Amino acid sequence: MTTLTDLYNEAVNAGHGRIALADAPNRESFAPGAPRRLGWADLHGSVSAAVQSLTSLGVQPGDRVAIQLPNVVELPVLILACSCLGAIAVPFPVQHRSHELREGFNTAEVSLVVTADRPDRPDQLSQVGALVESLNLDRQLSVASINPAFDGLTVNVEPPDNPQSIPVVADASPDSMATICWTSGTTGTPKGVLRTHAMWAETARFQVDELSLTDTDRILCPFPLVNMAGIGGMLVPWLMSKSALFLHQPLDLPVFLHQLQSERATYTVAPPPLLNMLIRDQSVLGDVDLSALRVVTSGSAPLDSWMIEGWEALGVEICNAFGSNEGVSLLSTRRSVPDPVQRARLFPEPERPGVEVAIIDRTTGESTTELGRPGELLFRGPTVFDGYLDSDGSEFDDDWFRSGDIFEWATARSASSPRLLRFVDRAKDIIIRGGMNISAAEVESFVSTHPAVGECAAVGYPDTDLGERVGVFVVKGDQEAAPELDEVVEIMRAAGVASYKLPERLEVIEQLPRNAVGKVMKPKLRSRWSA
């Protein structure tokens, strides 16, 4: 087992002048500063500078450092600097606003917040500063900026004159906490997911092995480096494979296609709607040279076999991924599931040391191996986290993580292939919009405060571009007037809720459909909008 710092040092030592990390060419449209391109020696200097800056700001081993930045080189630099110091990186999505940040700063007990004003959020620093001032904490919490300084505090990533030596905590171990990431489930607020160095390393090793990543690969990363998809799927595999990482954010199709060609990207990730659109209308690709691209991973929604076949006709392998911040990790590749029809919807049972999956009947709690019998997926192994911040332990059954996702066994094990799993539905009441998980309960808690709302239910409805969008069904209360969508949205904006969680559709109905025990039948509501 190893630490992120170990992986980083090994990559730096093997770099030999190669490109390591680069910004998107349009960085100045969403982040301060010009685009940067770092070789491994340059990266080493930047991490060294960040370590010195964090140390001067009082960061010590075990401290929790909040980071809210878009996908720019400073984000992975700061995550690595925290690792070198034995501090815990607490990255937040840039979409999170005061509602989510307040809960996160309090729950994670962060001692420093690193952020920056952005062209799209020129008030970011002042807003975060005001939020910190309003918390009335019994501990010191400072706000620093990457550029320019905020209240005199800045985190510098410009290489010093002598970057050869970086202080590394001697007693850091693979079992030390490395990060706290955020996930939305059935509760009303994001939950902190604690992950150790070893958990990240095991997750990355699976990706590197299954995708055959080497130091010749060039990874284009459009996922924010704040959660499992970005950190476990791209950042740590980049270190482990000693390859090159090219950042992208927000998703801008012309820029993305330009980077695929100009950076000679060999591996990237993309959502199913984008892959469907590009293969359906290949004129959008124009004369983009994709000859270097060999693998694209997709997920968060079922894939279509015709899309996989279309891309493979262009020489690009499409892999189907299913994972979570908590450590569930399933990957269907051409090697493990050759048939595109099966690969689009099925996942092989993991055959990795210490990793086990089970399907249990949610009514009886019994484990089942019967084909076609749906149940909840349970997962355990070295990639699985130990629990949420402020957890009551209900996410585990003994040492099995209860994923909250419904799967079934699709095939039996044979001498030549593993058993295959089929995703059936989400048991967790979440909406996945553009890859971002949204708690339906959190949306409902705000909508229900509208005086004209008697009761409500938030659901996801299909969208070609984003997979799902947020909608709400509302039953009127005692007031004569019906609630309007813009009124509900304004309530959430005023509370500082992230924009991606705002409802985009509202329908007033006579009553919510319920089953015999009174539970709202959300599949029936979703079916009203399925067209």
N, C-alpha and C positions, 0 to 999 in steps of 0.2 A: 504494500500500500504506500501511497505517496501524498504529498500536499500540493496545492496549486503553486506554491513557491518552488518546490522541487521541479515540477513540470516546466515552469517559467525559466528557471536557471538552465535546465537541460536544453531548452529550445534556444536560448540566447547563446549558449556555448556552441551549438551546432549551426548557428545562423550563417556565418561566413559571408556576410555582406548581402544576403538576400533580403528582399522586401518582406516585412513582417506585418505591417498594419497600415491601413490607409483610409482616409475620409472619403465620403462621396463627393463628387465634383461640385455639387450644389450645396455644400455645407452652409455657405453664407446665407442661404434662404431660410434656414431653420435653426442655426446656431451661431454664436459669435466666433469670429476669427476665420482666417482663410483655411482651405483644405490642407491637411498635413499628410505626408507620406513618410513612414518610419521604417528604416531597416532594423534588424534585430539589435544592432549597437545603439541606434537612435532610441529605440524603445527602452533599452536598458537605462539610458540616460534620463528619459522622461519618468520612468518608474522611480529612479533614484531621487529625482527632483521632487516628485510627489511624496515620497517617503519623508524627505527632509521637511517639506511644508507641513505635512500632517503632524510630524513630531513637534514642530515649532508651535502648532496650534493645540498641543497638549494631548494628542491621541496616544493612548497606551494600549498594551496588549489587553484584549477582552473588551475594549470600547466598541461601541456600535456607531458606525458612520453612515448616515443617510446620504444617498446620492440620487439626485433627480436631474438627469441629463439625457438629451437625445443620443442617438447612435453616432457619437463622435469619438475620436481616439482617447479623449480624456476619460471616458467611461471605463473601458477595460484597463487603462493605466491606473485609475483609482482603485478598482477592484483588486488588481495585482499589488498595489502599494499597501492596501489594507492587509492582504495576505502576508506580505513581508513583515509587517509590524505586529502580526498576531491579532489585529483588530478584525471586527466582523463588518463586512460590507452589507448595507441595507439599501438596495436599489429600488427606486420607485418608478413606475411608468410615468412618462411626461404628461399623460392625460389626467393623472390624479391631481385633484385640487384640494381646497381646504378641508372638505368633508373627509376625504380619504387620508390626507396627510396628518390631520389632527389625531385621528385614531392610530395611525401608524407610528408617529413620533412618540405618542404616549405608550403604546403597547410594547414597542421594541426598545423603549428607554434609550433613544439615541442621544449622543453627546455632541454631535456635530452634524450639520446639514451642509452639503456641498451642492450648489446649483448654479444657475446663470440666467441672466435675461436672454430672451430669444426674440428674433424678429416677429414671431407670431404671438409672443407673450412678453412685451417689453416691461411689464410690471411684475414679472416673476419674482425677482429678488425682493422688491418691496412687499409683495403679497406674502411670501414665505416669512420675511422678517416680522411682519405684523402678526402673522399666525403664531410664530414662536413667542412673541411678546404677550400674546393673549392666553398662553397656556398656564401661566402661574405655576411653574414647576418648582420642585424642591431641589433641583439639580441644575448645573450650568448647561445651557444648550446654546451653541453659537451657530451663526450662519456665515458661510464663506462662499465666494464665487470663484469660478475658474478664470473669469475675465469680464469686466474689470473687478477690482476689489469691492467688497461690500462691508461697510462700517470698518474699513481698514483691514479686513481679513480676505485673503486670497489663497488659493491652492495653485502653486506654480508647477507646471510640467515641462518647463524649458530645461534642457539638460545642463547640469553644472559643469564646471571645468574638469572635475575629476569624478566621473560616475562609476568608477570600477567597483566600489564597495557599497553594498546596500545592507543596512542593518537587518538581520533576520533573527526572529525570536528563537532562542535555542530550544525551548521546550515545546514549540509548536509540533503537533502530531497530526496524523491523518484523521484522528477522531476529534480534533478541535473544530469548533464551529467556524465556518467560513462565511456563510451568508444567511440573511433572512430575506426571503422573497414573499410576495403577496399573491394570494389566490382568493377567488370568490366562489363560495359554495352556496349552501342553503341558508346561511346566516345573513344578517343584515349588514355586516361590515366585512371588509377584507380580512383574511386570516394570515398571520405570519407563519411561514414555513421555514423551519430551522434545518439547514443542511450543512454537513461536515465536509471537509476536504475529501475524505474517502468516498462519500456518497457521490460527489461530483466526479471524482476520478473513475469510479465504477460505471457511472452513466456514460461518460465520455468514451471509455474503453469499448463499450458495446457499440457506440456509434462508429468509432474508428475501425473496428474489426468488420462490422457488417457492411460499411460503405467503402472499405478498402482505402481509407485516407492515408496519404503519405506526404513527405515533405515537398513533393512536386505539385501538390494540389493547391488551388487558388479558390478560396471560399468567399462567396458573395453573401453577406448576411443582412437581410432586410428585417429580421426579427429583432425587437428591442432586447438589449443585453441586460434584462432585468428578471428573467424567469427561466423555467426549464428549457423552453424552446431556444432562447438566445444563449444562455450560459451553458446548459447541458448539451444542447444540440450543435452549438457552433463555437463558443469561446473556448471551452475546455478541450474539445476535440482539436481546435486549432493549435493549442499549446502541445497537446499530446502528440500530434502528427508533425509538429514543427513546420507547418505549412504557412500560407499567407492569408490574411483576413482583410477583406474589403467591406467597409460598412456602407449601409444604405438606410435612409429614413428621412421623411416618411415615404411610403410606397408611391413612387412617381414613375409611371410606366416608361416614358421615353428615357429617363435617367437610368432606370433599372436595365433596360435593354442595351443602352450605351455601355454600362459597366460590364454586362455579360460579355460584350465584344471587346471593349478596350482593355479590360483587365484579364482577358482570356480565362474567365471563370470556369472551373471544372465542376464545381458543386455549389448548389444553392437550394433554397426552399421557396415555395410559392403556394398560395392558397388554391384550392380546387377551382373556384370560379375563374381565376386568372388563367390557369392552365387550360381550362375548357375553352375560354374565349380565344386564346392564342392559337390553339390547334384547330378550332372551328373556322377561324378567319385568319389564315396564315399571311394574308396581305399586311396585317398589323406588324408582323415581324419584318416585312420589307426585305432589305438586303443585309439584315443583321447576321453577322457571322457567328454561328453557334458551334463551330467545329470543335472548340475546346471543351464544351459542356458535355459531361458524361453522366451526371446524376442530379436529379431534382427530387427532394423529399416534399411530400404534401400531407395534409391531414386536417383535423378539426371538423371535418365533414366527410361523408362517404365519397369515394372516388368513383369515376365512371370508367369502365373497361375500354370504351372506345377512345377515351382521352389517353389512357396509358398506351394503347396500341398506336395511336397517332404520333405520340412523342417518340416511341421506340422506333417508328419508321424513320424518324429524323436522327436516330442514333443516340437518343437520350433515355436513360433508364429512369422510370418513375417509381419511387419507393413510397409506401403507405405507412404513416407513423401514427401511433396513438400513445400519448403520454400525459403526465401531470407533474406539477411542481412537487407533489408528494413522493414521486419516484416510480410510478407505474411507467413501464417502458416496453412497448411492443413495436416491432418494425417488420414490415413485409417487403422483402427485396426480390429482385429477379432470381437471385441464388436460392433463397428459401422458399419462394412461391413463384415458380416460373410462369404459370398461367395468368395472363393479365386479368381475366374475368375473376379468378379467385383473389388475386392480389388487390383488386379494387375494394374488396369488402372483407377479406379474411386476414387473420394474423396468426403466424405460427406460435405454438406454445414455446416460451423461452427455454432454450437448452443451454443455460449459463450456470456456472457453479454457484450454488446457494440460492438461485432464483426459483420460486415456485408460484404457480397460479392455481386458483380453485374457483369453481362456480357454485354458489350456494342458493338454495331456494329461499327467497325472502320471507316466505310464510313459515316454513318448518325449520329453517336454519340448517338443513341437511346439505351436504356436499353432493353434487350430481355429476355423473359422467355421461348421462343420457344425451344422445344427439338431439338437437332441436329444442331442448328444454331450457328456457331462459332463466337466468338467475344473476345475482350480483357477483361481479368479479372481485375476488380477493387476491392480494399480491403481497409477497414478502421476499426479502433478499437484500443484498448490500446496497442497492440504490434507494431503498425506501427510507424515508425520514423517520425521526423518533416521535414526532408529535407537533401540534401547533403551539404557538404562544398562547398562554391562558387556556389550555385545552382541558377538557374533562375526561379525555381518553376514549370517547365514544367512537372515534374514527378507527379504532382497532378492535379486533376480535382476537384475544390473546396477542400474538405478535403478527397477525395478518392485518394488513391495511384494507379497510373496506372502501373500495374505490367509488361506490355510489353509481357505478355504470353497469348496465345490463348487457350481458353477453350470453352466448350459448355455444356449445361445442358443435362445430359444423362437420368435422370429419373425425374418424378414429385414427389412432396412430398405426403406422405401417412400418415395415422394415426399412423403407427408403425415405420416409417423410414423417415429420412430427404431426401431432394433432393440430387442427386449425380452429381458431376462435372466430366467431362472428359477432360484431357489435350490433346490438338490438336497439337500445334506447338509453337515455340518461335517466337515472333514478334521482340524481341531484336536480333540484329545481334551478337550473341555470340556463342562461341564454348566451350563445357564443356569437358575438358580432365582430366580424373581421379578425377572428382569433382571440379576442378579449372576452374573458368570462365575466358575466354579469349576474349577480344574485337577483333572482326574481323577487325574493322577500325584501331586499333593500329597496327596489323600485316601488314595490307595493307600500312600503312604510311611508314613503313620501306622498304618493298619490292619495293615500287614504286620509291625509291631513286636509285635503280640499274640502271645504264645507258642504259641497254638493255631492260628495261621494259617500254612498252608503257602504259598499264593499267593492273590492276590485281584485283583478288577477292579471299579473304581467306574464306574457308569453313571448317566445320568439316566433317570428313569421319569416317565410323564405325570402331570400334576396339573392339575385344573380351575382352581384359583386361582392357582398359581404358574408354570404352564407345565411345569416339571420339579421333581422333588425328587431328592435324592442317595440312591442305593442301592449296596450292595456285594454282589458274589458272592464267596464264600470257599470255598477248598478247604482242608480240615483238614490240619494238619501231623502230626507224630509223636504228639502228645498225643491221648489218648482222647477228652477232652471237646471239644465244639464251642464255638467262640467265640460269645458273646452280643452282641446289638446294644448294650446298655447298657455293656458292658465296652469295646467299641470307642469309643463316644462319650466315655467317661470318659478314655481315653487322649488323645483330641484336646482335651478340655476342660483337662486337666492341662497340656498344652503351650501353652495360651493361644490356640487356634485360634478364629477367628471362628465364631459360632454358626451362620450360614447355610451353612457348609460341612459341618456334622455329618451323617452318614448317618442316614436315617430308615427304612431298610429293609435287612435282611440276609438272605441266603439261602445256605445251605451246599449245595454241589454236589460231585459226584464229581471233575470235572475241568473246566477252562476250555476252551471250544471254540477251536481254533486253526486257522489256514490252513496251506497247504503250507510257508510259510517260518517258521512258529511264532508269528505275530502273533495276539493274542487277537481273536476276531471279536465285537466289542462289539455290532454290530447284532443278532446272533443272541441275545445276552444280553438286550438291550433288548426284543426281541420276546417274551420270556417274561413280561414285565410290561406289555406294551402294552395289555392289556385293562383 
